[in-house]
Structure formats: C-alpha cells, structure tokens
Amino acid sequence: MKRDEGGAPRSAIDRIGEKAGRSWPSIEAAARLSAETRARLATLLREQIPCDTSAVVFGSLARGEYTTGSDLDWTLLIDGQADEGHFSQVQAITKILRDAKFHEPGPTGVFGNVAFSHPILHQIGGQEDTNKNTTQRILLLLESLAIGKPDAHERVLRLVLSRYVEDDRGLLYGSKREIIPMFLLNDIVRYWRTVAVDFVYKQRERSSGWALRNAKLRMSRKLIFVSGLITCFGFELFGKDRTTWADEGGISTPALVRFLGERIRVTPLESLAEVLLRPSVSAETARMLFDSYDAFLTLLSNEEERGRLKQLPLDEHLGDDPTFKRVRDIGREFQGGLNRLFFEEDPELRKLIQTYGVF
C-alpha cells in the first residue's frame, strides 16, 4: 500500500481522490463519525458480551458511512449452545443503546436481536433459508464489524466462506481458468434481487419511509452488491500476481478462503476505489461514482432532507418533490458511473461481468 509523507498507509479513497482531483467531505465526515461511534459502542458494551458471542454492527456504521440520522443495526451473534441468558443479554444491550439515544433498527426483525450461526452456515439455499437468514449471512460477509470480542464473529465468517468454497464443485473440479467462487457469487446476486423484490413488497406493507428506502436502494444497497461482485472477482483483479496465495497445483481451498477473508475486511467504498485505481478506468468515472455517493451522504446528513424523505407519501405527486428529484438524479449519476466501470472502460471487468455476472 502506498504511504503518505509521514509513513502512514494511504487509503484507496485518498488515492482515487488524487486521480479524480476531488475531495469528498461528506464521505470523510461519515468515516470519522463511524470510527468515533464504534469506539463509543465498545466502551458502552465492554461488559455485555458473553462467551461464544460477538456484538456485531451492520449497515452504515460497519461500512464507515454513519451519519447523525442513521439507524444502529446490530445483532448478538451466537456461535455456541443456546442459553437462556442470551435473551436477557439482548434486552440489556437494547436498553443501553436506547439510553444512549441511538436510533433503533427497523421493524423487520433482522436486527436488534440474536442470530445463531447454525442456520446462517448450514441452510444456504435450503427450504429454511428465509429472506431474513439470507440477509443476515450476506450482510455478515459484506458489511459487518464486531464491537468488542471478535472471536465468534471471525469464526463464523471463516466457516461461512469455507462452506461457499468447499461446496463449489466448479472451483474444485472445473476447467475454467478464472478463479471465481460461483456458489458465493450466486448467493450475493440472489440477495440483491431479494432486496429489490422486498422493496416493492414493503411499499404495500408500510408506505411511510418509501422515498428514503428508495434512495438507499439506488445507492448504499447497490454499493453492497457492487462490493460483493468485486469480492467474487477479487482473485482475478487483485490476487493473480500474489504467489503467496498459490500452491504448486494452483490455489488451494484454504488459501482462497484466506484471500476472501481479507477482501471482505475492505469496506464497500474502499473496494470500489481500488477498482477505480485500475489504469484503464478514467478519472471521470471515478468522479461520477464518488461525487454522487458524497452527494447521497450529504443528503442523509441533512436532518431536514432526511426527514422529508421519511415523510413523503407514496402517491402520484412524489416525482414532483425537489428532494426526491435530487435522489433520482444522484442515483442515475451513480448508475451511469457503474455502467462505465463494468461495461465500457475496463476490458477485464467487462469480461468478468458478462461471463459470470449476467448469465
């Protein structure tokens, strides 16, 4: 990794800012607030995490995109025997967070409670693999951080990645040249399509907040999907020249699991920035993507505009609202940048997305 004059590592976002000739103040402010909030949480929950569990945060806080109006999405991840004390532990954590004035998770039940490792690990694709279970598993991989004790969190991540790699017969016995974990890729695609379908269902169930959910679907939810694609394409994009990952007969299952484990520790915005640093990708594409994402975080950081999106009614006049028009424009700019990145400028990315991301 490149370093600044003082010897500190420079992030991919810093370097893509140089390439694009830009700074993104809302992205920088959200990253600072995220770090401060995680440190505060670690202090608040220091004595609240029992053995074989981890307190895990998701969403904007885990991605480094936390703003003052963000919900705090969290779960108590249990990797061990069920215990009657787990319920009281969740109640205690809920009270601490409520007293500290954190915004509570949404009403879906995915967050703000316990999650057991067994269904997350063993029900991939089965009849019991509900939308909730799929969401917990994919977000655990793509946007989660442990607060305090990380052991259970890291163990479950490693086991889930091992399951995806070890059960992928194409990786083990296939003849294709590219190293693409298709089992994992297909589940990430399934998650993204589930989110899109679920969004439409929720407009019937609870129309309030529709415009805010629409903004997130266009931007942060889509970014998670993009980071999942980059993770699955990661060995082709970032790992081929790293001989440490390869054995004599090619890359081994444990080595690929370790590689993917490193990739999922990169935040979605950092992951996107790393791809934008490729020589074939233009500075204009970088500006389109990061300018629009900075505008999105600026909007979410504005209490009045965020509140406006929460309250907008779902009716025929929604498209006339100036705040919602901004959301549409920001989303279109972001999508335009993704189109350029994946389909126009970089031939390797274009080949990968056409071969593995479409059919």
C-alpha positions, 0 to 999 in steps of 0.5 A, a space after each residue: 500500500 502506498 504511504 503518505 509523507 509521514 509513513 502512514 498507509 494511504 487509503 484507496 479513497 485518498 488515492 482515487 481522490 488524487 486521480 479524480 482531483 476531488 475531495 469528498 467531505 461528506 464521505 470523510 465526515 461519515 468515516 470519522 463519525 463511524 470510527 468515533 461511534 464504534 469506539 463509543 459502542 465498545 466502551 458502552 458494551 465492554 461488559 455485555 458480551 458473553 462467551 461464544 458471542 460477538 456484538 456485531 454492527 451492520 449497515 452504515 456504521 460497519 461500512 464507515 458511512 454513519 451519519 447523525 440520522 442513521 439507524 444502529 443495526 446490530 445483532 448478538 451473534 451466537 456461535 455456541 449452545 443456546 442459553 437462556 441468558 442470551 435473551 436477557 443479554 439482548 434486552 440489556 444491550 437494547 436498553 443501553 443503546 436506547 439510553 444512549 439515544 441511538 436510533 433503533 433498527 427497523 421493524 423487520 426483525 433482522 436486527 436488534 436481536 440474536 442470530 445463531 450461526 447454525 442456520 446462517 452456515 448450514 441452510 444456504 439455499 435450503 427450504 429454511 433459508 428465509 429472506 431474513 437468514 439470507 440477509 443476515 449471512 450476506 450482510 455478515 460477509 459484506 458489511 459487518 464489524 464486531 464491537 468488542 470480542 471478535 472471536 465468534 464473529 471471525 469464526 463464523 465468517 471463516 466457516 461461512 466462506 469455507 462452506 461457499 468454497 468447499 461446496 463449489 464443485 466448479 472451483 474444485 473440479 472445473 476447467 475454467 481458468 478464472 478463479 471465481 467462487 460461483 456458489 458465493 457469487 450466486 448467493 450475493 446476486 440472489 440477495 440483491 434481487 431479494 432486496 429489490 423484490 422486498 422493496 416493492 413488497 414493503 411499499 404495500 406493507 408500510 408506505 411511510 419511509 418509501 422515498 428514503 428506502 428508495 434512495 438507499 436502494 439506488 445507492 448504499 444497497 447497490 454499493 453492497 452488491 457492487 462490493 460483493 461482485 468485486 469480492 467474487 472477482 477479487 482473485 482475478 483483479 487483485 490476487 493473480 500476481 500474489 504467489 503467496 496465495 498459490 500452491 504448486 497445483 494452483 490455489 488451494 481451498 484454504 488459501 482462497 478462503 484466506 484471500 476472501 477473508 481479507 477482501 471482505 475486511 475492505 469496506 464497500 467504498 474502499 473496494 470500489 476505489 481500488 477498482 477505480 485505481 485500475 489504469 484503464 478506468 478514467 478519472 471521470 468515472 471515478 468522479 461520477 461514482 464518488 461525487 454522487 455517493 458524497 452527494 447521497 451522504 450529504 443528503 442523509 446528513 441533512 436532518 431536514 432532507 432526511 426527514 422529508 424523505 421519511 415523510 413523503 407519501 407514496 402517491 402520484 405527486 412524489 416525482 414532483 418533490 425537489 428532494 426526491 428529484 435530487 435522489 433520482 438524479 444522484 442515483 442515475 449519476 451513480 448508475 451511469 458511473 457503474 455502467 462505465 466501470 463494468 461495461 465500457 472502460 475496463 476490458 477485464 471487468 467487462 469480461 468478468 461481468 458478462 461471463 459470470 455476472 449476467 448469465 
